[in-house]
């Protein structure tokens, strides 16, 4: 695994995860702190790449807009790609059948155990146990049972979170969809992410001749790695400055 890729070019299509990638993780999703220069950095990258920048995140749009920007200014794939905003407009997958059963099971867990947090989204749900790590196995087994007879649903493990989403959507599929559209089409994709949920994105960009960047520790298929969100933000800022100088 090598260090970070070379500087951004006019032919780069840049895809960025949010939690653990652009922003440091926190005990609760609503406690995440945004670096004061992040909005400006994203605006500059979006302009430098002629619009070929997209956030690809498990978060909902309703979650991120108050934190980053409202109205939302950049292309993005929310909820692991189930909700996508592109220059062509917006699209959203239907709420998968059986999701209500998973949410009800998670609600029972949250009511009976302190430290758990249920995050309801338009097309999925997430059960966070960062403040109660001893409940990881219980969270997993409860949600596995809840969706056992729902082949259209998928259990997705992340950092101190387990999610239930449609089996038909993924960050990789969202990136592939962007890469078929202007201004992303014909460019070299670069995707930065920190979690198991980002591995599908790494596989897609590298298959398309691009680069995956793993932020933080842990096994990965990405060819590049940086230690933390601060290091990634610094690389993005440096790459932006160098690319502007090279123009």
Secondary structure, DSSP 8 states (H G I E B T S, - for coil): -BS------TTEEEEE--BTTTB---SSGGG----TTHHHHHHHHHHHTTT-EEEE-SS-HHHHHHHH-SS--SEEEEGGGTEEEETTEEEE----TTHHHHHHHHHHHHHHSTT-EEEE-SS-EEEE-TT-GGGHHHHHHHHHHHTTT-TTEEEEEETTEEEEEETT--HHHHHHHHTTSTTTTTSEEEEEE-SGGGHHHHHHHHHTT-EEEEESSS--S-SEEESSHHHHHHHHHHHHHHHHHH-
